């Protein structure tokens, strides 16, 4: 098991900070770049034991760089690292379409590229989160997380197998959440929301409670999930499958994006319905 390995982490949000904490708990030196990041992000990174450095130092010192950022930023983050001459192992663990992962892999031909995908909540407890990895260095990277809260799972097959798995998994979990909220908004707009709840209680037990709980679960993350839905739409289209539903799901999450930062005061169903039916609203 590798210990005391220097690892760069770009750019940790709530998920990335906890992944970094796992690496620190395994005895590794974990660096990040605070420049341009929010006070909340800096607080999380400090709590996780991450070392704040400039990007140039991170690229020079790190043997591995792990990218965990909003999907739309993944390619730009990879390019910024590549431009500084990084030749170690670059791990992209973002929810991106496999074709984007392939583009990133070509940037690191002088080193090694490992494709990754995270399933689950931030790994604050063991057994909650899986990091799937694919590529020639997948087993090596998985060892970095030995005996931590994050279960790392090397995959056989194509280089982009981890991204493909993440796209398929999230298309169901996050895609159906968007569908459920959109369906409830349609009923509300027609004045039959209460009747739909009664019918659900009769024919779809548990769905009323699920729809009521969904805004608190996905609302604070909707700003990021909209980009993930766009990536999933591309993945389906590139596979020759219908992807338009996920374009609509991206719009659902875009409309819910004002709920960003509401983890401590989770939004309720009425707030979510108001935003979906009136996307011009900016405050809830």
QUIQUITA-V675306 format. One record per residue. N is the residue number from 0. RES is the residue in one small letter. PSI is psi in whole degrees, 0 to 359 (none if undefined). Layout:
n = {N	N}
res = {RES	RES}
psi = {PSI	PSI}
This chain:
n = {0	1	2	3	4	5	6	7	8	9	10	11	12	13	14	15	16	17	18	19	20	21	22	23	24	25	26	27	28	29	30	31	32	33	34	35	36	37	38	39	40	41	42	43	44	45	46	47	48	49	50	51	52	53	54	55	56	57	58	59	60	61	62	63	64	65	66	67	68	69	70	71	72	73	74	75	76	77	78	79	80	81	82	83	84	85	86	87	88	89	90	91	92	93	94	95	96	97	98	99	100	101	102	103	104	105	106	107	108	109	110	111	112	113	114	115	116	117	118	119	120	121	122	123	124	125	126	127	128	129	130	131	132	133	134	135	136	137	138	139	140	141	142	143	144	145	146	147	148	149	150	151	152	153	154	155	156	157	158	159	160	161	162	163	164	165	166	167	168	169	170	171	172	173	174	175	176	177	178	179	180	181	182	183	184	185	186	187	188	189	190	191	192	193	194	195	196	197	198	199	200	201	202	203	204	205	206	207	208	209	210	211	212	213	214	215	216	217	218	219	220	221	222	223	224	225	226	227	228	229	230	231	232	233	234	235	236	237	238	239	240	241	242	243	244	245	246	247	248	249	250	251	252	253	254	255	256	257	258	259	260	261	262	263	264	265	266	267	268	269	270	271	272	273	274	275	276	277	278	279	280	281	282	283}
res = {x	x	x	x	x	x	x	x	x	x	x	x	x	x	x	x	x	x	x	x	x	x	x	x	x	x	x	x	x	x	x	x	x	x	x	x	x	x	x	x	x	x	x	x	x	x	x	x	x	x	x	x	x	x	x	x	x	x	x	x	x	x	x	x	x	x	x	x	x	x	x	x	x	x	x	x	x	x	x	x	x	x	x	x	x	x	x	x	x	x	x	x	x	x	x	x	x	x	x	x	x	x	x	x	x	x	x	x	x	x	x	x	x	x	x	x	x	x	x	x	x	x	x	x	x	x	x	x	x	x	x	x	x	x	x	x	x	x	x	x	x	x	x	x	x	x	x	x	x	x	x	x	x	x	x	x	x	x	x	x	x	x	x	x	x	x	x	x	x	x	x	x	x	x	x	x	x	x	x	x	x	x	x	x	x	x	x	x	x	x	x	x	x	x	x	x	x	x	x	x	x	x	x	x	x	x	x	x	x	x	x	x	x	x	x	x	x	x	x	x	x	x	x	x	x	x	x	x	x	x	x	x	x	x	x	x	x	x	x	x	x	x	x	x	x	x	x	x	x	x	x	x	x	x	x	x	x	x	x	x	x	x	x	x	x	x	x	x	x	x	x	x	x	x	x	x	x	x	x	x	x	x	x	x}
psi = {129	132	163	39	140	122	133	139	117	131	111	122	214	320	310	323	319	325	318	320	321	316	321	319	337	0	15	156	119	120	152	174	115	345	124	2	158	163	323	318	318	322	317	316	318	317	327	352	24	147	124	121	171	157	321	318	320	314	322	323	333	138	331	145	128	121	119	98	173	139	320	340	352	314	319	321	316	319	321	325	317	320	338	5	27	133	11	210	121	125	115	113	32	159	80	155	143	325	327	321	321	320	317	321	325	340	339	40	334	346	230	144	135	128	141	161	133	132	126	184	168	133	71	345	152	143	4	340	139	137	108	140	142	156	169	327	14	316	318	315	322	330	338	336	16	131	33	178	342	118	118	134	98	140	147	164	211	158	321	24	322	317	319	318	317	318	314	315	311	334	330	305	306	330	317	331	317	318	315	315	323	320	315	324	323	314	319	316	331	0	19	24	317	323	320	319	318	317	318	318	330	312	342	68	134	344	328	313	322	316	326	327	340	318	320	331	315	340	309	341	359	326	327	323	335	317	324	322	323	321	319	321	317	319	316	315	318	339	4	21	155	128	2	330	322	338	318	321	324	320	321	311	329	318	332	358	336	349	4	137	9	25	322	345	73	135	153	180	322	319	315	319	320	318	321	321	340	79	349	350	143	348	144	none}
